[in-house]
């Protein structure tokens, strides 16, 4: 799967999204968008499974989606905690 196939570009585009999310894991929670990270978390979750169902199995796309899910879930959880849980204490 080289740069002239679709199996190359789908993971490459998500590498940059996942990488940007991982580079600022400690960003202030007031700059985190709840809808954006909810969508990214769900995208990473669902496409991880999809990457294993297609033929041929695209392990690179699966790995990138796992990274996207984990980094987005981290931000999403921090935002939920800051806005809804810590606010009550």
Buried (B, 14 or more C-beta within 10 A) or exposed (E): BEEEEEEBEBBEEBBEBBEEBBEEEEEEBEEBEBEEBBEBBBBBBEBBEEBEEEEEEBEBBBBBBBBBBBBBBBBBEBBBEBEEEEEEE
